[in-house]
Amino acid sequence: MILSRRTFSALMSMTGVSALLGLSPFALIGDAAAQTAAEIATPSPLGDMALGPENASVTIIEYASMTCPHCASFTTNVFPKIKSEYIDTGKVRFIFREFPLDEVAAAGSIVARCIAKDNSQMYFALVDAMFKQQNDLARTPLPTLKRIGKQAGLSEEGVEACLDKKTEVGKRLLDGIVQTLDYANTKLKVNSTPFFFVNGTPLKGDTSFDAFDKMIKPLLKS
């Protein structure tokens, strides 16, 4: 999915989640400076959610949106194999960063962060749950987020508090996610999802396991 003012504004008007969040369309900057390794490695303001050892030879960073079908397909069909072959064996560190393309995706990211706090394992499980329930999330966002929250031990009132920008946690999470998106777009030239960096090299489009495998193996030998 590609980020655009028209897409974002249109989707914002389709649900009531934007009213709860108080969101407005994110400003886009078309021409971004060339990204550097240091800029890519800069953690998100909320802290990076990651699996795999910090000293792994290869670091993969994914920018994804909870309402992106291609992101859901990657998480369901490709990520499990990357995890079993490379992350669980200590060869790869995988970082997930939020890049919401609409207010529903932003709400999903906020709820996942709110529930998981600093627990990366729980966060990745919540992301997986949201992608698997992506159709429900698109049709009935707030009830779906409340159901996911309840399954993870958070009450409906707790989910609403997470999404309320008037609460301390709601404002902090919303601000952090918007800053993550803005930084990725302006500094790193991320403008679509899923968007990956493999040891700093961009990868988008072909996100098959073979595409990752071809990039990872030479890096492990170097």
N, C-alpha and C positions, 0 to 999 in steps of 0.2 A: 504494500500500500504506500502511496506517495502523499506526502504532506502538502496541503494547499489551503489557502485562505477559504476558498469556496467550499471545499469538502468539510473543513473544520466548522465553518459557520453553519452550513446546512445541517450537519449532524447534531450540532448543539441545540438546534431548535426542535429536534425530534423527541426528546425525552425531558422529564422533569428533573433529572440529576443535576443539570447545570444550575437550576435555581437553588438547589441545596448547596452546591459548591460555590456558587457565585462566580463561575468561570466566565472569562471573555476570550475571544480567539487569540491564540498566541501570535505575536509578531514574528514575521519571517524575514531573514536577510538573505538575499539571493546569492551574493558573492562572498564566500568565506575565505579567509586566509588558509593557505596550505597547512594541514595539520602536522604537528611534530609528535615524536614518540612521547615526549613529556606531557603534551596536551592530551594525548589519547589515554595515557596512564593515570591522569588526574581523576581521583575518585569522585563520585557524585556527592553533592552536598549532604545527602542523607547517609553516606557510607555505601560502599559497594556490597551487593549480595553475590557471594561467590561460592563455588564448590571446587575442591581440589587444593593442593598445597601451594602456598605462596611462592615457593622456590621451584615450581614446575618449569620445565624447559620451554613450554608453550603456554601463552595466555590467549584465550579467545574471549572477546568482548562482544556481546549481542545487544543491540538496541532494538526493542520490540514494543509493539502496541497490543494491548489485551484484546482488541477487536479486529486485529489483522489476521485474515484467514491463512496467509502464508506462514505467519509466525506460529499459528496453531498447528499447521501441518509439520513444520520443522520440529516443534516440541514433541509431537506425537510420533513422528516417523524417523527422525534423524537423531535428535538429542539422546534418546536412550542408548543408541549404539556408540555415540561419542562418549557418553558417560561410562559405559561398561568397558570400552577398550582403552580409553585415554584418561578420563578423570579419576575413576576408581583405582586405576593403576598408578596414579601419581604423576603421570606424564603431562597432564594438561590442567590448567586452572581456568575455570569458566566463570565469567562475570556477566550478570544480567543487569542491564540498565533500562530504565523506563523511557519510552519515547511515545507517549500517548498521542494518537492522531485525532482523537475526539474526546468529548467530556465523559463518555462511558468508560473508555479506556483509562482516562485519568482517575476516575472513581475506583475502578478495579485495582489500579496500582496503589492508590491510597489505602484501600481496605487491606490489601496484601501486606503492605508495610506496617499498617497499624496493628494487625494481628501478630505478625511474625516478630516485630521489633528487631532484634539483632540476630535472630535465629535463621540462618541461611537455608538450612534443611527445610524448615517449615515454610519459608518464603517460596522456595522452588516448588514445594508441594501445592501451595495455594495458586501459584501461577499455572501449574499443570491443571488444577481443578477448573480454573477460569477458562483456560483454552478448551478444555473438554466440554464446558457448558457455554461456549461462545454464542451459540444460537439463542439460548435463553437470555444471556447477558445482553444481546442486542435487542431482543423483543421486550423483555421486562427487567431492566437493569437493577433497579433498587431491590425488588423482591429476590432476584437471583443473588445479589451481593449479601442480602440478609440471610439467605439460606446457606450460602458458603460460610458466612461468618458463624452462624449457629453450629454448623458441622465442625468448625474449628474452635468452638467454645466461647464465641462472642455473641452477646445478646443483640436483638434488633436495635435496641436503644444504643448499644455500644457501636454498632455499625454507623448509625446516624450521627453519633458524636464524632466518629472518625471523619465523616464527610462534611461536617459543619465547620466552615472556615472561621467561625467565631470562637471555636474552642481552640485552646493552645495547641493540642496535637493536630487538629485539622488544618490549622493555618501553617504549622511547621511542615507537615507532609505535603500539602499543596504547593507551598513555596519551593520546597526542595525538588519536587518533581518538575515543576515549571522551569526551574533553574537548570535541571539536568537536560531537559529538552532544548532549551535555548542555547546552552553551551554546545551540545552536540550538533545543533544545526549551524550555529554561527562559527564555531571554532573547528569542528571536525567535518563539516559539509555532509552530515547525515541528513537525508531528506526523504527517506523511505524506510519501510520495514519489511522483513527483517534486514538489518544492516550489521555486518560483522567486521571486526578487526582481528586478524590472526597475527600475533606478534607485531602489531602495528600496520599490517597490510590489509587494506579494505577488501571485503568480499561481499558481494550482493548479487542477486539474480539466481545463479545456480547454487543452491544451498543443499545439494545432495550430500550424503555421507562421503561419496567418492571425491567430491570437490574439496571437502575438508581433509580427507585422508591424504590427498596429493599435496596439500599445503603443510600438513603436520609432519609427515614422515621425514622430509628433508631437514626440517628444523630440529628434529630429535637427533639427527646424525651430526649436526653441525656443532 
